[in-house]
């Protein structure tokens, strides 16, 4: 049965690849005006972008950057002059109705048009509090793994794991992300493999991020500064995960930035449709009305409890992940159900329950921390109950100042340094041409239930396992099913080292090993004459 499942899965993947690879004979001709526009703008950056835009659309590996800036394809595209972008959009629109290539051109239009969109921010922070993309705010006190946000085209998803702290609070202790086809996870707690030297996992493989940004295989970029991680998508989205710690538990304050011009979103952070009142609706059922200050304390508290119960139950269940949709790594014997508790919280707390002295002290701390009035209640709640410092909305730094961009006369190699591995890296150094088709994300097993990584991160990513050695599961592995043949490229000086595989430290002192030195032979005792019996 197991082998039949593997064979069937492999056949379905091959069929998907063949169907997605069908391109019209005129595709290269139709794409040539876009290529020429970008190359005329910048002979190095523009040419690289022209080669790699199809890979971004198809969620395939991009080529090695040949310019000094550490940018995603979206960030490079944002530097293109507006007249050039306008001509590109016109050329794309002319082919969106093509019977064979229309789907590709529609996705390409979304990628190109997103650079003109103003980003919007959603947040899950503290213990935890929600700020939807449309500006709605409320607490989300529950335990489990949830879809924080997900795009309708499946190129972007963020999942959060909320862990209980006592009986009445929870925290974001882990994140899992689909970054254009690459699976990136951050674990503040509950590392799946016992390796606590780094919180980052790339396609199940522990990964150390140093001072230099790390290029993901499919075009995303991961940056770390002062313990805060920024993950940039090749399509323009961004996640900022700032670490925190309270009552002995590490957690993340999470900010998610998305572009809403051409893409729709769903999840705990709302739908980003510009309407606040429907952000916390569940399956067509509207959330209880938000309470307003009232002289009747008991009535206001009852209304607040109704809303908190609704968010922790109906709304939470709507966005809980399943094992089939989970992006997380799990240890032996674990699954998403290991981190689920539908009975939580045992009761709801409120700012209204604080005595005036504690409330005033928390207000002063939040005001000194620069918290905006709209976020004051959330900050007071966190600071008074769990002594969590004030958390202001994140502002991801720009990848590069446009004013510093100068022409590149000679292409350079700007890639992740190769790690010291026993086998050479197979990471491709070129971008698949549009005629190579679109590779779907497939579901499979990451082989990490025993704490063993799925593969070795070589250059820019882990290699997928062959179907013969893969155990079937319903959890998706967000990796390309095929990789194009690499071409030779210069090898940068190795400076990056993969995270060492560590075994958990034993809780008891190990028994000393027996020495191999033979024990000394006993010395012979001197013989003593026996006394005679009877006579003297």
C-alpha positions as CSV (number, residue, x, y, z in Angstrom):
1,X,0.0,0.0,0.0
2,X,2.8,2.3,0.9
3,X,4.6,1.8,-2.4
4,X,1.4,2.2,-4.4
5,X,0.8,5.5,-2.7
6,X,4.3,6.7,-3.6
7,X,3.9,5.6,-7.2
8,X,0.5,7.3,-7.5
9,X,1.9,10.5,-6.0
10,X,4.9,10.5,-8.4
11,X,2.6,10.0,-11.4
12,X,0.4,12.9,-10.3
13,X,3.4,15.2,-9.9
14,X,4.6,14.2,-13.4
15,X,1.2,14.9,-14.8
16,X,1.1,18.3,-13.1
17,X,4.6,19.2,-14.4
18,X,3.7,18.2,-18.0
19,X,0.4,20.1,-17.9
20,X,2.1,23.2,-16.5
21,X,4.9,23.1,-19.0
22,X,2.6,23.6,-22.0
23,X,3.5,26.9,-23.4
24,X,2.7,28.4,-26.8
25,X,5.3,28.5,-29.5
26,X,5.0,32.3,-29.4
27,X,5.7,32.7,-25.7
28,X,9.3,33.7,-26.0
29,X,8.4,36.2,-28.7
30,X,5.7,37.7,-26.5
31,X,8.1,38.0,-23.6
32,X,10.8,39.6,-25.5
33,X,9.5,43.2,-25.2
34,X,9.5,42.9,-21.4
35,X,13.0,41.6,-21.5
36,X,14.2,44.4,-23.7
37,X,12.5,47.1,-21.4
38,X,14.3,45.8,-18.3
39,X,17.7,45.4,-20.0
40,X,17.5,48.9,-21.4
41,X,16.8,50.2,-17.9
42,X,19.8,48.4,-16.4
43,X,22.0,46.0,-18.3
44,X,22.9,43.9,-15.2
45,X,20.0,44.3,-12.7
46,X,17.4,44.5,-15.4
47,X,18.7,41.5,-17.3
48,X,18.7,39.5,-14.1
49,X,15.2,40.5,-13.3
50,X,14.0,39.7,-16.8
51,X,15.5,36.2,-16.5
52,X,13.9,35.6,-13.1
53,X,10.4,37.1,-13.2
54,X,9.1,33.8,-14.8
55,X,10.7,31.9,-11.9
56,X,8.9,34.1,-9.4
57,X,5.6,33.5,-11.1
58,X,6.2,29.7,-11.2
59,X,7.7,29.4,-7.6
60,X,10.9,28.1,-9.0
61,X,14.6,28.8,-8.1
62,X,16.0,32.1,-9.2
63,X,19.5,32.7,-10.5
64,X,22.4,34.0,-8.5
65,X,22.4,37.7,-8.1
66,X,25.0,39.5,-10.2
67,X,24.8,42.9,-8.5
68,X,25.9,44.0,-5.0
69,X,22.5,44.7,-3.4
70,X,20.8,42.0,-1.3
71,X,17.3,42.4,-2.8
72,X,14.4,40.2,-3.7
73,X,13.0,40.3,-7.3
74,X,10.1,42.5,-6.0
75,X,12.6,45.0,-4.5
76,X,14.6,45.1,-7.7
77,X,11.3,45.6,-9.7
78,X,10.4,48.5,-7.3
79,X,13.5,50.4,-8.6
80,X,12.3,50.3,-12.3
81,X,11.2,53.7,-13.5
82,X,7.4,54.2,-13.7
83,X,7.3,54.7,-17.5
84,X,9.1,51.4,-18.0
85,X,6.7,49.6,-15.6
86,X,3.7,51.1,-17.5
87,X,5.0,49.8,-20.8
88,X,5.6,46.4,-19.2
89,X,2.0,46.3,-17.8
90,X,0.7,47.2,-21.3
91,X,2.6,44.3,-22.9
92,X,1.4,41.9,-20.2
93,X,-2.3,43.0,-20.6
94,X,-2.2,42.2,-24.3
95,X,-1.6,38.5,-23.6
96,X,-3.8,37.8,-20.5
97,X,-6.6,36.3,-22.7
98,X,-4.2,33.9,-24.4
99,X,-5.8,30.4,-24.3
100,X,-2.5,28.7,-23.4
101,X,-0.4,31.4,-21.6
102,X,-3.2,33.4,-20.1
103,X,-2.8,32.1,-16.5
104,X,0.9,32.8,-16.6
105,X,0.3,36.4,-17.8
106,X,-2.3,37.0,-15.2
107,X,0.1,36.0,-12.4
108,X,2.8,38.1,-14.0
109,X,0.5,41.1,-14.0
110,X,-0.1,40.5,-10.2
111,X,3.7,40.4,-9.6
112,X,4.4,43.6,-11.6
113,X,1.4,45.6,-10.4
114,X,2.2,44.9,-6.7
115,X,5.1,47.3,-6.8
116,X,2.7,50.2,-7.1
117,X,0.7,49.2,-4.1
118,X,0.9,50.8,-0.7
119,X,1.6,48.0,1.9
120,X,-0.8,47.4,4.8
121,X,0.3,46.0,8.2
122,X,-1.3,43.4,10.4
123,X,0.0,42.3,13.8
124,X,-0.2,39.5,16.3
125,X,1.8,40.6,19.4
126,X,1.9,40.3,23.2
127,X,-0.2,37.6,24.7
128,X,-1.4,38.0,21.9
129,X,-3.4,40.9,20.5
130,X,-4.6,41.2,16.9
131,X,-4.4,44.2,14.6
132,X,-6.1,43.3,11.4
133,X,-5.0,44.7,8.0
134,X,-8.1,46.9,8.1
135,X,-7.4,48.3,11.6
136,X,-9.6,46.2,13.8
137,X,-8.1,45.4,17.2
138,X,-8.8,42.7,19.8
139,X,-7.3,39.9,22.0
140,X,-7.0,36.4,20.7
141,X,-6.5,34.3,23.8
142,X,-6.5,30.7,22.6
143,X,-4.0,27.8,22.1
144,X,-3.2,26.0,18.9
145,X,-1.8,26.5,15.4
146,X,-3.5,29.0,13.1
147,X,-3.4,30.5,9.7
148,X,-2.3,34.0,10.5
149,X,-2.6,35.1,6.8
150,X,-2.7,33.4,3.4
151,X,-2.9,34.8,-0.1
152,X,-5.5,33.5,-2.5
153,X,-2.8,32.4,-5.1
154,X,-1.0,30.1,-2.5
155,X,2.3,32.0,-3.0
156,X,2.3,33.3,0.5
157,X,1.1,31.9,3.9
158,X,2.1,32.5,7.5
159,X,1.0,30.2,10.4
160,X,1.4,30.9,14.1
161,X,1.6,28.5,17.1
162,X,0.1,29.9,20.3
163,X,1.2,28.3,23.5
164,X,-0.5,28.5,26.9
165,X,1.0,30.5,29.7
166,X,-0.8,29.6,32.9
167,X,-4.6,29.2,32.5
168,X,-5.4,32.6,31.0
169,X,-2.7,33.8,28.6
170,X,-1.0,32.5,25.4
171,X,2.0,33.6,23.3
172,X,3.3,33.2,19.7
173,X,6.1,30.7,20.2
174,X,6.6,29.6,16.6
175,X,6.0,30.7,13.0
176,X,5.8,28.7,9.8
177,X,5.8,30.4,6.4
178,X,5.4,29.6,2.7
179,X,7.8,32.0,1.1
180,X,7.1,31.6,-2.6
181,X,7.5,27.9,-2.4
182,X,10.2,27.7,0.3
183,X,9.2,26.6,3.8
184,X,10.7,28.8,6.5
185,X,10.0,28.3,10.2
186,X,11.0,30.2,13.4
187,X,10.9,28.4,16.8
188,X,11.2,30.5,19.9
189,X,10.2,27.4,21.9
190,X,9.6,23.7,21.2
191,X,12.4,23.2,18.6
192,X,11.4,20.1,16.6
193,X,14.8,18.5,16.5
194,X,16.6,19.3,19.8
195,X,18.8,21.9,18.0
196,X,18.5,25.1,20.0
197,X,21.5,26.9,18.4
198,X,19.2,28.5,15.9
199,X,15.5,29.1,15.7
200,X,15.4,29.0,11.9
201,X,14.5,25.9,9.7
202,X,14.6,26.0,5.9
203,X,12.6,23.2,4.5
204,X,13.1,21.3,7.7
205,X,16.9,22.0,7.9
206,X,18.4,24.0,10.8
207,X,19.9,27.2,9.4
208,X,22.1,29.8,11.0
209,X,21.5,33.4,9.8
210,X,24.5,35.6,10.3
211,X,25.0,39.3,9.8
212,X,24.6,38.9,6.0
213,X,21.2,38.3,4.5
214,X,20.4,34.8,3.5
215,X,19.0,34.2,-0.1
216,X,16.2,31.6,-0.2
217,X,16.2,29.4,-3.3
218,X,13.0,30.8,-4.8
219,X,14.0,34.5,-4.4
220,X,13.0,35.4,-0.8
221,X,15.5,36.9,1.6
222,X,15.9,36.4,5.4
223,X,17.7,39.0,7.5
224,X,18.5,39.0,11.2
225,X,19.5,42.0,13.3
226,X,19.6,42.0,17.1
227,X,17.6,38.8,17.3
228,X,14.7,40.2,15.1
229,X,14.1,38.3,11.9
230,X,12.8,39.9,8.7
231,X,11.5,37.6,6.0
232,X,10.9,39.2,2.6
233,X,8.9,37.4,-0.1
234,X,9.9,37.6,-3.8
235,X,6.4,38.9,-4.4
236,X,6.6,41.8,-2.0
237,X,5.1,40.6,1.4
238,X,7.2,40.8,4.5
239,X,7.2,39.4,8.1
240,X,9.0,40.9,11.0
241,X,9.4,38.6,14.1
242,X,10.7,40.4,17.1
243,X,11.7,38.2,20.1
244,X,10.4,38.7,23.6
245,X,10.4,36.8,26.9
246,X,8.1,36.7,29.9
247,X,7.4,34.3,32.8
248,X,10.2,32.0,31.4
249,X,8.7,31.6,27.9
250,X,10.2,33.0,24.7
251,X,7.8,34.3,22.1
252,X,7.6,36.5,18.9
253,X,5.8,39.8,18.3
254,X,4.8,39.4,14.7
255,X,4.1,42.1,12.0
256,X,2.9,41.1,8.5
257,X,3.1,43.5,5.6
258,X,1.1,42.7,2.4
259,X,0.2,44.4,-0.8
260,X,-3.6,44.4,-1.5
261,X,-3.9,45.8,-5.0
262,X,-4.2,42.6,-6.9
263,X,-4.3,39.8,-4.3
264,X,-6.8,38.7,-1.7
265,X,-5.9,37.4,1.8
266,X,-7.6,35.4,4.5
267,X,-6.8,34.3,8.0
268,X,-6.7,35.6,11.6
269,X,-5.4,39.0,10.4
270,X,-8.5,39.5,8.3
271,X,-9.2,39.8,4.6
272,X,-7.6,43.2,3.8
273,X,-10.7,44.4,1.9
274,X,-10.7,47.8,3.6
275,X,-13.8,47.0,5.8
276,X,-13.1,46.6,9.5
277,X,-16.4,45.2,10.7
278,X,-16.1,41.8,8.8
279,X,-12.5,41.0,9.8
280,X,-13.5,38.7,12.7
281,X,-16.6,37.0,11.1
282,X,-16.7,33.2,11.0
283,X,-18.5,31.3,8.3
284,X,-20.9,34.0,7.6
285,X,-21.6,34.6,11.3
286,X,-20.8,38.2,12.4
287,X,-18.8,38.7,15.6
288,X,-20.6,40.2,18.6
289,X,-20.5,43.9,18.5
290,X,-17.4,45.6,20.0
291,X,-18.1,47.0,23.4
292,X,-17.8,50.7,24.1
293,X,-17.1,52.5,27.4
294,X,-20.1,52.4,29.6
295,X,-21.1,53.6,33.0
296,X,-22.6,50.1,33.6
297,X,-19.4,48.1,34.3
298,X,-21.2,44.8,34.5
299,X,-22.9,45.2,31.2
300,X,-19.8,46.2,29.4
301,X,-17.9,43.3,30.9
302,X,-20.6,40.8,29.8
303,X,-20.4,42.2,26.2
304,X,-16.6,41.9,26.2
305,X,-16.7,38.3,27.5
306,X,-19.1,37.4,24.7
307,X,-16.8,38.7,22.1
308,X,-13.7,37.1,23.7
309,X,-15.5,33.7,23.9
310,X,-16.5,34.0,20.3
311,X,-13.0,34.8,19.1
312,X,-11.4,32.0,21.2
313,X,-13.9,29.4,19.9
314,X,-15.8,29.9,16.6
315,X,-13.3,32.3,15.1
316,X,-10.3,30.3,16.2
317,X,-11.7,27.0,14.9
318,X,-12.3,28.6,11.5
319,X,-8.6,29.3,11.1
320,X,-7.0,26.3,12.9
321,X,-4.7,24.4,10.6
322,X,-4.9,20.6,10.1
323,X,-2.1,18.1,9.8
324,X,-2.6,18.2,6.0
325,X,-2.2,22.0,5.8
326,X,0.5,22.5,8.5
327,X,3.8,24.1,7.5
328,X,5.5,23.3,10.9
329,X,8.1,20.7,11.7
330,X,7.3,18.2,14.4
331,X,9.3,16.0,16.7
332,X,8.8,12.3,17.1
333,X,5.2,11.5,18.0
334,X,4.1,15.1,17.6
335,X,1.5,16.7,15.3
336,X,-0.6,19.8,15.2
337,X,-2.9,18.1,17.8
338,X,0.0,18.1,20.3
339,X,-0.2,21.9,20.4
340,X,-4.0,22.2,20.4
341,X,-6.2,22.9,23.5
342,X,-9.8,23.9,22.6
343,X,-10.7,24.3,26.3
344,X,-8.3,27.3,26.6
345,X,-8.6,29.9,28.1
346,X,-10.1,28.8,31.4
347,X,-11.4,32.4,31.9
348,X,-10.9,35.8,30.3
349,X,-9.1,38.7,31.8
350,X,-9.6,42.3,31.0
351,X,-8.1,45.7,31.6
352,X,-11.3,46.5,33.5
353,X,-10.2,43.9,36.1
354,X,-7.0,45.8,37.0
355,X,-6.9,48.0,40.1
356,X,-6.2,51.6,39.4
357,X,-2.6,51.6,40.7
358,X,-1.5,48.8,38.4
359,X,-3.4,50.3,35.4
360,X,-1.8,53.8,35.9
361,X,1.7,52.3,36.2
362,X,1.2,50.3,33.0
363,X,-0.1,53.4,31.2
364,X,3.0,55.3,32.1
365,X,5.3,52.5,30.9
366,X,3.4,52.3,27.6
367,X,3.5,56.1,27.0
368,X,7.2,56.1,27.6
369,X,7.5,53.3,25.1
370,X,5.9,55.3,22.4
371,X,2.7,53.3,22.1
372,X,-0.1,54.9,20.1
373,X,-3.4,55.6,21.7
374,X,-5.1,52.9,19.5
375,X,-2.8,50.3,21.0
376,X,-2.9,51.5,24.6
377,X,-5.3,49.0,26.0
378,X,-3.3,46.1,24.6
379,X,-0.1,47.5,25.9
380,X,-1.6,48.1,29.4
381,X,-3.0,44.5,29.4
382,X,0.4,43.0,28.5
383,X,2.4,45.2,30.8
384,X,0.2,44.9,33.9
385,X,-0.5,41.1,33.7
386,X,2.8,39.7,32.3
387,X,5.3,42.6,32.5
388,X,5.7,42.5,28.7
389,X,7.5,45.7,27.5
390,X,5.7,48.1,25.2
391,X,5.7,46.9,21.6
392,X,5.3,49.4,18.8
393,X,4.4,48.6,15.2
394,X,7.4,47.4,13.2
395,X,8.8,49.3,10.2
396,X,10.9,46.9,8.1
397,X,14.0,48.6,6.9
398,X,14.5,49.2,3.2
399,X,16.6,46.6,1.4
400,X,18.5,49.4,-0.3
401,X,18.3,53.2,-0.6
402,X,17.3,53.9,-4.2
403,X,19.5,57.0,-4.1
404,X,22.6,54.8,-3.7
405,X,21.9,52.7,-6.8
406,X,24.7,53.2,-9.4
407,X,25.2,51.4,-12.7
408,X,27.1,48.0,-12.4
409,X,29.8,47.9,-15.1
410,X,30.7,44.3,-14.5
411,X,28.5,41.6,-13.1
412,X,29.6,40.1,-9.8
413,X,28.6,37.0,-7.9
414,X,26.4,37.8,-4.9
415,X,25.3,34.5,-3.4
416,X,25.3,32.6,-0.1
417,X,28.8,31.3,0.5
418,X,29.0,27.6,0.0
419,X,29.0,25.6,3.2
420,X,31.7,23.0,3.8
421,X,29.9,19.9,2.6
422,X,31.1,16.5,1.5
423,X,29.2,16.7,-1.8
424,X,29.2,19.6,-4.2
425,X,26.2,21.9,-4.2
426,X,23.5,21.3,-6.8
427,X,21.8,24.7,-6.4
428,X,21.0,26.1,-9.9
429,X,22.8,29.3,-10.9
430,X,20.4,30.2,-13.7
431,X,16.7,31.0,-13.9
432,X,14.3,28.5,-15.7
433,X,13.1,30.0,-19.0
434,X,9.4,30.7,-19.3
435,X,9.2,27.7,-21.7
436,X,10.1,25.3,-18.8
437,X,6.7,25.8,-17.3
438,X,5.3,26.3,-13.9
439,X,6.2,23.9,-11.1
440,X,3.4,23.4,-8.5
441,X,4.0,23.0,-4.8
442,X,3.6,19.3,-3.9
443,X,2.8,17.5,-0.7
444,X,5.3,15.1,0.8
445,X,7.2,14.1,3.9
446,X,10.1,16.0,5.3
447,X,11.5,13.1,7.2
448,X,11.9,15.2,10.3
449,X,9.8,13.3,12.8
450,X,12.9,11.7,14.3
451,X,14.7,15.0,14.5
452,X,16.8,14.3,11.3
453,X,16.8,17.1,8.8
454,X,15.4,16.5,5.3
455,X,18.7,17.3,3.6
456,X,21.7,19.5,3.8
457,X,21.4,23.1,3.1
458,X,23.9,23.6,0.2
459,X,24.3,27.1,-1.0
460,X,20.8,28.4,-1.0
461,X,18.6,25.5,0.0
462,X,17.9,21.9,0.9
463,X,17.6,19.2,-1.7
464,X,14.4,17.2,-1.9
465,X,14.3,13.5,-1.3
466,X,13.6,11.1,-4.1
467,X,10.2,9.4,-4.1
468,X,11.8,6.0,-3.3
469,X,13.0,7.3,0.1
470,X,10.1,9.5,1.0
471,X,7.5,8.4,3.4
472,X,4.0,9.6,2.4
473,X,2.2,12.1,4.5
474,X,-0.4,14.8,4.1
475,X,1.8,17.7,5.3
476,X,3.0,19.8,2.4
477,X,6.7,20.3,1.6
478,X,7.1,23.6,-0.1
479,X,9.9,22.8,-2.5
480,X,10.1,22.7,-6.2
481,X,9.7,19.1,-7.5
482,X,12.5,19.6,-10.1
483,X,15.5,21.8,-10.4
484,X,17.1,22.9,-13.6
485,X,20.6,21.8,-14.6
486,X,23.2,24.2,-13.0
487,X,25.9,26.0,-14.9
488,X,29.4,26.6,-13.6
489,X,29.9,29.7,-11.5
490,X,32.6,31.1,-9.3
491,X,32.6,29.7,-5.8
492,X,32.7,32.5,-3.1
493,X,34.9,32.1,-0.1
494,X,33.1,30.0,2.5
495,X,32.1,32.0,5.6
496,X,28.7,30.4,6.4
497,X,28.5,27.3,8.5
498,X,25.5,25.0,8.8
499,X,23.9,24.6,12.2
500,X,25.5,21.7,14.0
501,X,23.3,18.8,14.8
502,X,23.0,18.6,18.5
503,X,21.5,15.9,20.7
504,X,19.6,17.0,23.8
505,X,21.8,17.4,26.8
506,X,21.2,14.6,29.3
507,X,19.4,15.5,32.5
508,X,21.5,13.2,34.6
509,X,25.2,12.8,34.9
510,X,26.4,10.0,32.6
511,X,27.9,6.9,34.2
512,X,31.7,7.0,33.9
513,X,33.1,4.6,31.3
514,X,35.0,1.7,32.8
515,X,38.8,2.0,32.3
516,X,40.5,-0.5,30.1
517,X,43.6,-0.7,32.4
518,X,43.7,-4.2,34.1
519,X,43.3,-4.3,37.8
520,X,46.6,-4.8,39.7
521,X,47.3,-8.4,40.7
522,X,47.1,-8.9,44.5
523,X,50.4,-9.3,46.2
524,X,51.1,-12.8,47.6
525,X,50.8,-12.9,51.4
526,X,53.8,-14.2,53.3
527,X,53.2,-17.7,54.5
528,X,52.8,-18.1,58.3
529,X,53.6,-21.5,59.9
530,X,50.6,-23.1,61.5
531,X,50.9,-23.7,65.2
532,X,51.2,-27.2,66.3
533,X,48.2,-28.6,68.2
534,X,48.4,-30.7,71.3
535,X,51.9,-30.6,72.4
536,X,54.1,-27.6,73.0
